[in-house]
Amino acid sequence: MPKNKSSKNVKNVKSVKSVKSVKNDDKNQIPINSTVKPSLKLLKWPTISFKSNLQLKTLLENQIVIIPSFLTSQECTNLINFIDQNIPLEKISITSFKKKSDEAFRDNDRFSIEDIKFAEYLYNDTGLSSLISQQQHSQQSWTSSLLKNNDNDKVSGLNSNIRIYKYNTGQRFEQHYDDSVKDFLGRKSDWTLLIYLNGGENDYEMPLLGGETVFYKSKKHEIIVKPERGMALLHKHGHDCLLHEAKEVKKGFKYVLRSDLMFS
């Protein structure tokens, strides 16, 4: 897999090995060789309950895992209402993206905020920290990669750079790789965390058609993750990131919370 340096957009996967890296164009990501101080502005996020029965499910060893029911249906509803009422989502300028050949096209609405307290809350008070700690005794092959990175560092929390995405009907995020980032504490990220706030067969409150996250392991091997209300997705990024994309939303909306597992 090539390193994550800039290249032209990728529209069709003919050979994953021949495709150069495409930036994920998250303008609020912190480059691996720089630091950013946290914002003093804090939001009063809705309450999320601690869950002692969270389970990891492997979709691709050492690369992709999901956590079903990471959030309850009501917690997702509360977060969606909170986003709609309090978050000034930024709309993407399609024109500007056409001018940037080293960035993957995306047109979803988004917002980013540095929120240390919420990142700590999301990691420690939801059951995520306990779940990851439990994996120290697991024999599954992806465990060592999830708990330690290539520098033998261990998971130390979540990136305080919290990103909120809203995909309207017709919006998408084309094929790209997620970069590793470094936070103001000097911690490095190695896994992307996506939390889907709506979607799935049982989501009658805010049904969603399309919007799948698709990973390309090889020319003929696609791994399709359908958004499901309350489900969390963890996937490797940086040098080990798989080419992936967020498919177009065919009907409805898609709400996503994004952070990263940080290592130190």
N, C-alpha and C positions, 0 to 999 in steps of 0.2 A: 504494500500500500504506500503510495507516495506521501511525502510530507505535506503539511498544510501550508502551502504558499499559494499566492494568487495565480489565477489563470482565467480563461474565458469560461462563460456559462456553459453548462452541460444540459442539453435538452433530451437526448436519447442515449441510453446506455448500450453501447455496442460491445465494449470490453472494459470492465472496471479497471483492469490493470493499466490500460492505455489512457485513462481519463485523469487529467491533472486536477488538483484540488481547487475547489471553488469556495470562496469565503462565504460564511453564513450571514455577513452584513448585519450583525447585531451591533449597531453603532455604539451601544453602551457597554459592550464587552471590554474588558481590560486586556490590552496586549500582554503577552507573556513576559515582555521585558520592561514593563512599566508598572506604576502603582497609582491608585486613585484613593483619595481620602473619602471616608463615608459622609453621606449627607446627614445633616442634623434634623431634617424634616422626617417625622414619623407619622405613619397612618395608623388609625385604630382599626385593625383587621378583625373580622369576625372570629369567634371562638372555634377552635378545632379540638376535638376530644382525643385523649390518649387511647390507643388501640393496642392491646397486648397480644392480639391474635393475628397480626399481619404476617403474610407469607410471600416469599419471593418465588416467582415462576420463571424458569429459564426458557427463553425463546431461541437464543443462540449462545452457546457456551463461551464465556469470557468476553461477551460483546453486548448482549441485550437481555434484560430481565424486566418483568413487570411486577407490580404490587397491586393485586385486585383490592377494591374497597379500601384504598388508602384514606379516602374521605367518604363520609356518609352522603347520601343524596341530599339531605337538608343542608349539610355543610357546603355542598357545591352550590345549592340555590342561594344560600346566604352570600357566598363569595361572588357569584354572578351579579346579584343585586348590588353588592358593595362596589364592584367594578363599574357597573352602569351608573351609579349615583356619585361616585367619588374619584374615579380615575379619568384624567383627561387624555384618553387614547389619541395617539398621533397617527394620522393617516399618511400612507406612503405616497410619494410622488412617483408615478409610473415613468414620467419623462426622465427623471434623474437616474432611474435604474437603467434605462436604455443606454445611457451615456457611460455607464461603468461596466466595462467588459470583465473586470475581475471579481464581480459580485453576482451571486445567484439572484434571479428575479424573485421578488416577493412583494405582495401588495396588501398584506393583512395589516389591520390596525394594531398598535402596540404602545407600550409604555414601560419605562424602566425606572426603578428607584433603589437607592442604597438604603437598606433597612436592616441593620444588624440585629435588632431585637426580634423582628419577625423571622429572619433566617434562623436564629437560634431556637425560636419557638417552633418553627416548622420541623426542625431537626430533632430537638430534644423532647418536645411535649406532645408529639403525635404518635410516637412509637417507632419512628424511623431509626433513630440512634440505637435503640434496643434491638431492633431487627438486625441491623448490620453487625452489632456486637455479637449476637447469637451465632452469626455465620463463622466465627472463629473456630467453632467446633464442628463445622460442616465438612464433609468430604467431597462436595461437588467441585468440579474442576474450575469453575469460574470464581470461586471464593477468593483465592489469593489475589486475583486481579482487582476484585471489588474492594478488598480490605487493604491492599498495598499496591502502590503504583510501581513504575519501573525504577524509581529511585528508592524503593523500599520504605516510602513514607506511608503513613496510615491515614484513614479518613478522620478528619478533625471537625467536620461540620459542613454547612452549606454556604455557598456564595451569597454574600449579603446583597449582591446585585440581583434584585428580584425583577423579573420581566413578566409582563402580562400581555397575552396575545388574544386578539379577537379576529376570527376569520368570518367575514360575511359571505353570503352566497356569491360564488364566482371567484373567490380569492384563493391563493395558493402560495406555496414557498417551494421554488424549483430545486433541483438536485444540488446538493452542497455538502460540505463537511463542517463540523463544529470544531472550532479552535480551542486549544487549552488556554486558560487565562490565569492571571495571578492577581490576588486581591491585595488590599492595603496592608494586610498582615504578613504578606510574603507567601501565603499558601497557594498551591497550584491545583487547578482542576483537572480531572481526568474522566469524569462521567457527567453526562447531561441528565438532568432531572426534569421531566415533563409531567405535569399533573393535569389530566383532562377533567374539565368541570361539567361537560355534558357529552351526550352520545350514547350509543348502545341500544340494544333491542328493547330494553325496559325503560328507556328514557322517554316517557310520554309528556313530560313537562316542557322539554326543549329538544325535540327530535332533531337528529342530524343525519344527512345523507352525504357521503363522501368524506373528505378530510382525513383520509387514512395517512399514517406515517409509514412510508415504504423504504426499506433498507435493501441495498443491492450488494449481496455477498459475491456474486459472480454474474456472468452474462445470463444464466438461466435460473439463478437462485434469488428470488425475491422473498423478503420477509415482510408481511403486511400486518401492521398493528392498527386495528380499528379503534377509534376513540370510544371510551366507555366512561360514563359518569363516575367520577371518584377514583379512577385507576391511575396509578403512577407508572411511568416508564423510565427506566435507567438504561442508558447506552454509552459505550465507550466513545470518547472523542479525542481530539488531538491527533497524534501520529497514528493511532490505532482506529480512528473513526472510519466507519463504513459510509460510503456514499448513500445519501438518503434525501427524501423530500416529503413535504406535506402536500398531499393531493388536493386538488380543487374541491371546495365545498359545493356540492351540487344543490343542496337545499338546506335552509336553516342557517345556524351560526355555530362556530366552534370556539369555545373559550379554553385557554390553556394558561397555567402558571408555569414559569420556567426558573430553574436555578441550576446549580452544579454541585457535585460532591467535591469538596476541597480536601487536599492532602497536605500533611506537614510532618 
